[in-house]
Amino acid sequence: MSYELIFDIIGKSSKIIRIIVPWALLFSKKSRVIADIYGGQEAMESGAKMKVVVLGAGVIGVTSAWYLAKAGHEVTVIDRQPAAALETSFANAGEISPGYSSPWAAPGIPVKALKWMFMEHAPLIIQPKLDWTRLSWMARMLMNCTSEAYAVNKSRMVRLAEYSRDCLMELRAETSISYDERTQGTLQLFRTEKQVAAAEKDIAVLKADGVPFEVLDAEACVAAEPGLASARDKIAGGLRLPGDETGDCFKFTQSLAEMAKALGVTFRHGVGIDGLEVDLGRVVAARTSEGRVTADAFVVALGSYSSKLVSPFGIKLPVYPVKGYSITVPVVDEARAPVSTVMDETHKIAITRLGDRIRVGGMAEIAGFDMSLSPKRQATLTHSVEDLFGGAGDQSRAQFWCGLRPMTPDGTPVVGRSPIANLFLNTGHGTLGWTMAAGSGRVLADIVSGRRAGIESEDL
């Protein structure tokens, strides 16, 4: 359905210019919303310096602020938490894996989901609740579970993720930022021959996108990750991506926030975001617990809470919270510990080395905004890591955590313009916020600044 938004822009000369901006909330073939706006405005011409407010101080919000500040804008970040990265960015799986950037909506997932319901250590859990928003989101996800949709969605995700990895490498070289990073690749571990065969569709996409990869047998998997030696008989094969990285997202975000402050970025922590004020087709202010905050442009980087903020203005973001869990345990046996990241394909769990710790993260629980910690989920994480790297970490000192991943039905994030002239979106990264953060922040800053982004971004 197309609409016409008519608004006035008052220029510096005080001359009132009438601009008619056609816009559409467009859905892809598989019901994913893509919003765009045509035309322009004085404040957002290429090279113009603006006052920009970023809503959200997770890794997506902070990287957006960093690149906006690097572009010369005056940036303020607002977040309800007392510091950066205290919600979904706090204890994620720690993997930066462009090649494994795959949508959950994939061929065979509907059948697998039914089987998972009866598994003791299920990777997907759906809590029963009559919720139209949830049902609608799940229906869209199911519509994306085709080979055609999967190939298109994965290609878009890999494109952004590869670009993001390159941006992160540049940022690291520029700033010498440290976050328990390792650049030793990631290993997707298959426990069955069926999983090995199913990986062919991913390999085809990797080939098409020029992503380096290695197909490994069980012995080669152990050679890449010596800690797997005791689990040799449980391994059917693996897919290794040597270009992938690992690192602590929380440490990265906190450090980058400090560096952003040195560039002049203002962080307003402990400030609740109550809503937006829109007049004549533009956001004029953000309503917060400390009053109105005005700016030339606004960026929504609120993860799963983004949809609620923009829905009053007819923007229906297909972003829904999907809870993920992690445990972090100290390494007690170096020889048995992972070197980098190992993806346990059976349980959809990532096991990552972060300095002297092991981070075990995964699962997808559809339970709305519930943040309770389930002992059953901790048991699944513990089972996966102990089954593959038994005795490597001290489970008695495990730190258990959960966070809400902002997921879209097709897996691709929403990065760019909204139908409101000076409102921009950077959300919906799902399980890949850490992987896609740097690239998404840079693309967003380019779009806000009126520059051409470094990659194709019209379909994001």
N, C-alpha and C positions, 0 to 999 in steps of 0.2 A: 504494500500500500504506500502511495506517495503522498507527501504533504508539502505545504509551502509555508515557510517561516518568514515573516516580514518583520524587519527590525530597523531601527534608526541608529546610525553611528554619528556621533558628533565629533568632527575632526578638530585639529588644533586651531583652525581658522574660525571655528564656531559655525561653519556652514553645515547645515543639515543635509546629509546625503541619504537619499532613499535607496536602499539595496534590497533586492529580492533574492533570497537564497533558496533555491530548491534543494531539498534534502530527502533522503530516503533511508529508512531502516531496512537494509537489504539482507536477505537470508540466502546462504549458499544452498546448493542442492540438498544438503543434509541438515538444513534448518539452523545454520549458525549465523548469528547476526553480525553484519559488518556495517558500521555507520560511517558516513563520510559527509563532508560539507564542501561545497564548491564556491569559488569566489575567494576574496581575501579582505583584509582590513589593514588600515595604516599601521596599527601597533604590531602586526605580525608579518610585516614585510621582511624580506631577507636582510639581516644585519641589524634590525631594530633591537634595542636593548629594552627589556621589560622587567617589571616587578612580577615575579611568579611565585605562587603559593603551591607547595606540594603537600597533599593530604596523605599522610602515612609515612612512617619512618622505619619500615622494614627494608629488606635489601633492595626491593624494587624502587621504593620511594627515595632511598639514600643515593642509589646510583643515578636516578633521574636528577636529583638535586646536584650531584657532582657534575654531570655533563652539562646541565643548564648553567651552572656557575662558570664552567670552563668556556661556555659560549658567551659569557659576559653579562648574564642576567643577574638581577638582584633576587635572591631566592630565600624563601622562608619555608621551613618544614614544620608541620603541625602534627602532633601525635598524642594520643591519650596516655601512653605509657611513660614512665619516668626516664627512659633511655631508649636508644635505637635497638631494633631487632629483638624485642622481647616477646613477640608472638610467633607467627609461623616461621620466621627466620631464625629462631633461637636454637633449635636442636634438630634440624633436618638431617637427611641421610649423609650429607657431606660430599656428594658426588657432583662433578661437573662433567656431564656425559652427553655431548652433542649427538654422537652416533646412536645412543640409546634413547634419544628423544622420540618417543613413540606414543601415540594416543592410546588411552585405555580402551577406547572404542575400536575394536579390531574384529576381523572375521573369526567366528567361533566363540567370541566372548559370551553371547547369550547362553549357549549350551554350557560353557565352562562355569558361568555364574551359578547355574542350577546345581552343578556338581559341588561347587565350593560351599554351598549352603550346608552340606552334610560333612564337610571336612573339619577335623579338630583344629587344624591350624590354617584356616581359610584366609586367603589374601583379600577377599571382598566380603564385607558384612553389610547387610541392609537392615537397619532397625525398622520394625513395622510402625508405620504412622501414616494416617490419611492426610496428605499434604499435597495440594494441587501443584505448587511450585516444584516440589521434588518430583512428582509423577511426570510433569511436563518436561523437566530437565532429563529424566531418565529415558523418556520416550525419544527425545532428540538424540540422546547418546546411542540408543539402539539403532536409530536410522543411519548412524555413521558406522555401524559394524558391517560394512561391506568392503570388498577388496578395493574397489574403485575409490571410495572415500578414504580408506586407510592410506593408500598410496599418496593421495593428494595432501592429506593432513600431515602425514609423517614428513613429506618433503618440505612443507612449509615450516614445520617445527625444526627440522634439521638445519634448514637455511638460517633461521634466526639463532639457533643454538651454536652453530659453527661460527657465525659472525660474533656472537657474544664471547665465545672462547678466545677469539682473536683480540677482541676489545679488552678482555681481562688481561691477556698477555701484555698488551701495550700499556695498560694501566699499571700493571705490576712493574714493568721496566721503568716507567716514568716515576713512580712513587716509592718503589721498594717496599710496598706494603707486605706484611707478613700475617699469615692466618693458618699455620700448620699445613701449608700447601704441599702437594706432591704432584709430580708430572710423570707418573709411571703407568698411565693407561688404566682401563677398567676391563674386567672379565665377566661376561655373562655366562653363568654356569648352568649347564643342562644335566639333569639327572636321568633323563630318558631319551631314547632314540627318536621318539615322537617330537620331543622339543627340539632336537637337532634338526629334524626335517622341517619343522615349522619355521625355523630361523631363515629359511631360504627367501621368504618374502622381504625380511628386513635386509638381508644381504643384497638383494636386487636394488633396493632404495639406496643403500650405502654406495653401491657401484655407480648408480646413476648420478649421485651427488658428489662423487669423487672422494668419499671418506675412507681413509686407510683402515684396513681391518685384517684380522688373522683368524682363520678357522683352526681350532685346536682339538686334538684328541685328548684323552684323559691324562696321558703322560705329560703332554705339553702344558696342560692346565696346571699340573703340579710344579712343573718347571717355572712357570710364570708366578705362581703363588705357592712357595714351598710349604706354607702352613697347612695346605690341603693334603699333605702326604697321608695322614691317617684316615682321610675320607676318600682315598683313591678309588675304592670299589663302588662308591656311590655316584661317580662322575661318568657321564656318557660322552661329554665333549664340552666345548666352549667357543665363544665368539669374543675375541679380544680386540679392543680399540686402543691402539697405542697412543693416540693423540689426546685421549681424555685425561682429566685431572681430578684431584680431590682437594678438599679444604674445609675449614670451619667457617660456615656462613656467618655465624654470630660474630666471631672475631673480625672477619673481613668488614662487616657492616659497621661495627663500632669504630674500627680504625679509619674507615673511609669517612665516616661522619666527622671525626676529629679533623681529618685533612680538608673536608669540605668547609668546616668552620674557618680554617686558615684562608680559604678562598673568599670568605665573607658570608657564607651561608648561615642564616639564623635558625636555630632549632628551638621550637617552643614545645617542650615536653610537659606531660601532665595536663594537656589541654584537650577537652572533649570536643568532637566535631558534631554539631547538631544538625546542620543542613546547609543548603546553598540558597542564596537570594538571586533570582533571575529576573531581569527586566529588559524589555525590548530585545530579546534574543541573546542576551549576554549575562554571564555571571557577574554580579556587581560586588558580592561579598560572600565569605564563608561565615556562617553563624557558629560560634564556638562558646565554650563555657566561660570564656573570658571576653566575650563581646564579638563584634563584627571585625573581620579582617578583609581588607580590600586589596585588589591586585589587578594587573592587566590580564593575567592568564592564571588558570587553575589546573592542577594535575591531580587526578584521582588515582591513588595508589594504595587503596585500602583493602586489597585482597578480597576475601569473601564478603566484606562489608561494603564493597563498592556499589553493588546493585541497589541496595536500600537507599543510598545517598542520591542516586540519579533517577530512580524510578518515578518520583513525583513530577518529573519533566518529560515523561513519555519515553524515556530511554530504557529499554528492557534488555539489560545485560544478561546473557545466558551464563552467568557465573553462580555456582552453587558450592557451598562448603563440603568438602570431603575430608574427614578426619584421618590423619596419619599418626603413627606412633613411633617412638624411638626409645632405645636405651643406650646409655653411654657407660662403658666399663673401663677401668684402668687395665692396661696390659700387665700381665704377671709372668708371661712366658713368651719372650721375643720370637723364639723359633716356631711357635705355633700360631703366631698372629698374622693377619693379612698384611701384605706390603702396600696395597692400594685399595681399590674397591672391587668387591666380588658381588655380582648380582645373582641371587638365588632365584632362578626362574620359577621353580616350583611354588615357592611361597611369596614371590614378588617382593623380596626383601633385599636391601643393599647393606653390605657389611663393609665398613670403611675404616681405614687407619687414619687417625687424626693425632699426630704426635705420639704421646704415650697413652693414648686412649683408643678404644674401638667404638665406633658409632654404628648401631644396628637400627635401620629404619625401614618402614614400609607399611603395607596394608592400606586398604581404603575402606573406611567405615562411613556409610551414608546415614547420618544421624542428625542432620540439621546443624545447629550451632552448639550442640552438646559438647562440653569439654571434660566430661568425667573420664577418669583413667580406669580402664578395665583390666583386671589381673589376667584375664584370658589372653588379651593382646600381648601383654608382657611375656606370657608363657610362650607365645608363638615366636616372638623375637629371640627369646632365650634358646628355644629349640633350634632355630635356624643356625645361629652362630655356634652353638655347642656341637651341633651335628657336623658342621664343616670345620670349625676351628676349636675343637674341644680343649678346654683348659687354657686357652690363650688369655682370657680376661677373668677378672674377679667378679663373678655375678652377685656376690653378697654386697658389693658396693655399687650396684647398677643404679643409675639415675634414670627414672622413667618419666617420659614426657609425651604430650600430644599437641598437635596443632591442626588448624583448619586450612587445608589447601583450597585455593580458589580455582575451581575447575570449570571448564567449558565442555559442552557435549562432544565436541570434536577434538579437544585437546589443545587447540591452538589458542594463544592468548589474544587479548584485545589491546592493541597498542596503536595510539594515534588520536585523531580528531573524534569529537562527538558531534551530534547535531547542533549543539550549542556552540556558538562561534568561538569563544575563548576558553572552552572546557575540553581538556584532553584526558585520555584514559590510558592507564598502564596497569593492567590487571588480568586475571584469568590464567595465570601460568601453571596452575595445578601443581604437579610434583616437580616441576622444572624451573621454579622461580630462581634458584641459585644458579642453575645452568644458564638461564637466559637473561639474568639480571643486567650485566654490563651492556650487552647488545641492545636490550630493550630500553635501557636508560639513554643510550646514545641515539637510537632511532627516535625516541620521544623528543629529546632535546633538539634534534635536527628538524623535526616536524614543527615544534613550537617556534623555532627560530626562522621558519620559512625556507629551510634549506632542503636539498634533496638528500634523503637518507642513504646510508652506505650500502643498503640492500633493498630489494623490492619489498615494500611494506604495505602496498595497497590491499593485500589480502589478509592483513593481520587485524 
